[in-house]
Each structure stands twice: as structure tokens, then as C-alpha cells.
Amino acid sequence: MDELDKRTNGAVTMEVHWNSSLAVMPEMLETVQKGVADLGQLVPPFFGTVFPLHGMLDGMYVWNDKPLARMKANEALDKEVPEAAAEWANAGLVRLFSYSLGNYHVSCLKPVRSLADFKGLKLRATGPLNPVIVKSVGATPVGITSAEMYDALTKKTVDGGVTDADMMIRFKEYEVAKYLIRLNIGANPMLTVAMNMEAWNKLSPEVQQVFLELRDEYPVVYADMFSKRMKEVTFVTLKDAGVEVIDLPPADMTTLQNNPDILAVEAGWVDWILEKKPELSRERAEEIRQLYLTRSEEFMKLYPDTLEP
């Protein structure tokens, strides 16, 4: 926002309404579409019928553990796949930028030092992918929100949950859960800030160009900020709070990454998309899948940092 103000010489300023003060997340799509907010942050997987091609990107490449590479692959999807770009236009929106969370791990009340230690635990897991991973390690998925985790951990109605390290700070999980089991699942909810198209069309071409330039620049700037926070704040805070970060044995990680149920999610992406978007041919869906996987591999080589210490 500061950069927008600077580059437009103050012609455009923003008024921020913080989390849930104007609309809660499930209402955000309608809030922006109706112009209650000119722009807002939404999560496309929450609206699978509107954004099917953006709905399960983490399931297409489960172990892409490079957040900047994920952001770049998401950009490529919208720039190179007309059907993906059309989802925003058909919703009456202009996508300004998207970003990824850190890699997903598991916060836990108990130490987990092998895959066998997961058996019998109750772990928060939402979306189409994370419950599959939780089940694959012998745990039981529990469908609650991040905001409910603190109380659930305190009451021990869950033993932990799928999370990124920074979410443990934001939702104060680290005060109760003293173990972080590092799994490096490629979290890709494609958190997106989008603008109402009528509001966009009222902007001058010069201002629109500033937005587009910032959209292209944002992933690298965000990754730099995020990496700095992870290394200088997040993991330091966890350590100071007595949270033990546990890496599973390499053999266990290999077993997990080759779990047939998880591999079936990746292989089943085309079928999943065709259920949501039946007008798409199987051949075209497979083309989109291969393009995304190819771009992901390219960007993982260009941007190999996991952004975590």
C-alpha cells in the first residue's frame, strides 16, 4: 500500500479493515463482488465452484516445499492458462496478487519422533489434501478452524494439527503445543487479494499499470519479507517458548512421500477438476496439469529456498 501511494503520487490510497471487521472470510467473495469492499483477501479453495482451477493446487504437487516457487507457478497458471484467468473475470474480479503460506508441518502436544508415533492422535486438518495426509499416518483428522485451535489444544479435544510455523505464533498454539514436527508439505491455498472489476475500471490506465507492476514484483518482495520473519522472529519465538522442532528420520519421510493415498491425490487431480469443471475436456485438463508441474519444477530450481531455517 505504501508503494502504491508512492508510485501514484498519492492519487490512490487505501483504507484497511482488518481481519473480519468488514466481512468474515467465507463472505469475502460476495463482499468484493457487490462492492461493499473495493478489494479483499479471499481463499479460492473456499469457493470451489467459482475457482475450480485454483481450488486444489497443493494436491497437484504435494511436496513442492518452495513457497516462492509455488507463487511463481501460480502466476504462470493465470498468465498461461486462459481458463484460469477467466475464473477471475467471470467472478467480476481482477486478481491483484496471490501468496502462499509457509510449508505445512504438524503442531502437537506430544513429541512425535517417527511415523508410528502419529497413530491414534487427533489432528486438525481441513481442505481436500491435509485430511488425507493425516489419515495416511494413522491419525484422525478433525475439521476445525485455525481460530479454534487454541481452545481445542487447551481442552485436549485435539492433540495438534496441520499448520505452518508462523500460524503457531499468530494463533498462540505455541503456548500449549510444545512440539513442531516438520513435514514440509507444500501449503498452497493461493491466498489472493482481488479487486471488484467495476472499481478497477474506474482507475486510470496509469494507476492500473502500477497495480500490474506491483503484482509482478510482489512474490519476490513477499518471499524476502517472509523468509526474514521466519528466520529472525518465528523460529526464534518458538525456541524461546520451549517448542522443540522435530525432523522425522529420512526413511520415514520417504515412506510418507510415497504413501499411495497421497500419490493418488496427485494422480487424481484431473478427475477432481473434471467433477468441478465438466465442460473441460480430459485432454485439456491434463495439459493444464502438465504445464503447472513443468513450471513448478522450473521455479523450484530457480527459487530453491524453503524460506525457513
N, C-alpha and C positions, 0 to 999 in steps of 0.2 A: 504493500500500500504506500509506503514511503517512496518507493521507486516510481510508482505510478504518479504520485503527486509531483515528484521532481521532474520527470520526463514530460509531463504535460503542463509544466509551469503553473501548477495549481488549478488547472482547468477542471480536473476531476479529483474529487476527494471521496472518501468512504466513511460511512458511519457503521461501526461494528456493533452487532448484537451478539453477545457471547452465547455459548452453548445452551440451547433450549429456552433462551429468553424471548425469542421471537417465534420459534417453532421447534418442536422436537424432531429428531432425525427422521422418523417414519413419515412426517408431514412435509419434509423439506422439498420434495419434488413438486408437490401441489403448491406449496408456498411460493416457489420461484415461478412456476408456470402461470400462476394467477397474478404475479406482480406484487404480491404482498412484500416480498423482498426482491430487489433487483438481481441479486446473486446470492447463492448459498452453497454450502458444502453438503453434498449428498453421497450416498454409497450405492452405486449402480446395482450390486447384487441384491439389495433390499427390494428392487423393482425389476424382477426378472423378466416380466412380460414386456417391459418398456426397453430394457437394455440387455437382451439375451446374450449378445456377443461380448458384453463386458461383465457377464454375470459370474463366470467361474474360471477366470484366467489363472488363479492359483491351482486349480485342478488340472489345467493343461500342462503345467510344468511345476510339479510339487516341490522339487528340490532346487529351484533357482534361488539360491541364498544370497544374491547380489542385488540389494534394493535399487541402486541406481540403474543397473541393467534392466530390472523389471520396469522402472519408469520409462526408460527409453524404448523398450519393447511395446509398452502401452501406447506411447506416442506413435510408433510405427504402425500399430494397428489402425489408429484413426486416420493417419495420413495415407496409408497404402490400401486400405480396405474400404471401398465406398459404402458397403453395407453397414460397417461400424460407425462411420461418420454420420450416416443417415439416421442412426438411432437418436443422436442428439438433436438434429434438425427436426425430425418427426415429433420429438417431445417439445418443440418450441424453445430449445435451449442452444446456447453457444458454450462449448466447453472451453474454459479458460486455462485450467491446468489440473493435473492429477498427480498424486503422490502415493507412495507405498509406505506401509509401516515397516518397522524393523522385522527381522526374522522371528518367526514364532518359536517359542520354547514352551516349557511347562513350569508353572509355579506350583509349589507343593508344600504341604505341612510336614511331610515326611521325606527323608532322604531316599532318592531313587538312584541306585548305582548300576543297575542293569535292567534290561527289558523285563526280566522276571519280576522285578520289584513293582512294576506298574499294575500287576494283576490284582483285581479287586478294588482298585481305587475309583473314586467318583471324581471325574474331571469335567469342568466346564468346557463345552465345545459347541460352537454354532456354525451355521453355514453348511454347504454340501460336502466339504472336504474334511474339516477337523474332526467331526464325529467318526468318520471312517478311520482316521489315524488313531484316535483314542481307542476304538474297538479293536484295532489291529494289535495293540499292545496288551489287550486283556483287561482294559479299564472300561468303566461305564460312562458314556457322555451324558452331561446334564445341561439342558438348554436354558441358561440364564444369561442376562446381560453383564457386561463388564462392571456396570454401576452396582450390581447386586453382589459382586464377588466378595467384597469386604465382609458384609454381614454373613454370607454363606460360609466363608472361611472361619469367622469367629464362632459361629454356631456349629461348625464342623458338619454341615449338611453336604459340603463338598470337601474333597481332600486337596484340590488345586484346580488348575485349569490351563488351557492353551492361551498363551499371552506373549506379547513381546516385552523385553526388559523394561522399556520406558513405561509401558502400561502398568507394570507393577508399582512404579512410582506414582503415576497420575491417579490411580485408584487405591493407593495406600495398601496394596496387597502385601508389600514387604514388611509391614508392621506385624503381620500374622504369619505369613508363609515365609519360612526362612531357608527355602531351597529353590534354586532355579536350575532346572535340568535342561541343558542346551541341546536342542534338536535341529535348529537351523532349517525349519520349514519355511519355504518361500512365501510369506504372507503377501497377498496381492488383492486387497479389497478395492483397489483403484479409487481411493478417496478422491473426490472430484469437486472442484469449485466451478459452477456453471452459472451463466447469466441468462436472464429472460431475453428472448430474441427481440421483442419489441423495444426493450431498454437498449439492447445492443444497436439496433438500427437507428436509434436516436443519436448515437455518438458520431462525431465527425470521423471521416476516414483516417485522419491523422491520429486521433485517440485510439481508434480500433487497431491501427498499426502498432501503437505502443503496447497494447494488450497482447498482440500476437508475438511481438518480440520478447516480451516477458514470459510468455508461455514457452517459447523455445529455450530461454535461458534458465527457467526455474528449476528443472530437475537437478542440474549440477549444483546450483546455489543451495537448493534444499538439502542435497546429499552432503555437502560440506558442513552445513549447519547441524544436520542430524548426526553426522559422524562425530563432530566436536562434542555435542551434548552427550552422546553415548559414552565416549571415552573419558570425558572430563567431569561429567555430572552423574549420569545414570548408574554406571557400574561402580563408581566411587561411592555413591549414596547407598547402593545395595551392600557393598563391602562394609561400610561404616555401620550399617544397621545389622550386621551379623548374618547377612544372607550368603549362603555357600553356593557358588556356581559349580555345577557338576557336569562334566562331559562323560557321556557313556563310552564304554570300550568300543574301539573301531569296529570290531566284529559285530557288535550289537547294532551299530549304526548301519552297517552293510546289510544286515538282516532286515532292519526296518525299511531301508530304502528299496529293498527288493521284495517287500511284502506284496503278495499277489492282489490283495484287496486295494492297496494304494495304486499299484500299477494298473489295475482295472479302471480306476478313476481317470487316470491319464488317457488310457486307450479308449475310454468310453466318452470322451469329450464330444466327438461328432454326434453320437446318438443323443447325448444330453442336449446339444444345441438344436438338433432336428425336432426334438419334442417341443422346445420353446419357440422355434422358428421354422415351422414345417414348409414354408414356401421356399426355403433354401434347398438346393439340391445337395445330395450327399457328396458329389464331386467338388462342389464349391466349398462346402464346409471343410472338407479335407484340405483343400488348397489354403484356406484361411489358417487352419491348424498348422500346416507345414510352414507357412510364412511366419507365423508367430514364433514357432520353435526355432526356425532358422535365425530370425532376428534376435531372439533371446540368447542363442549360442554366440552370435557375433558380439552382442553387447556385454556378455559375461566375460569375454576375452578383453574387451576394451576397458571395462569397469569391474575389475575383479575384487574390489574391496567389499567385505561384508558390512562395513561401517561400524563394526563392533570390535572391542579389544580382544 
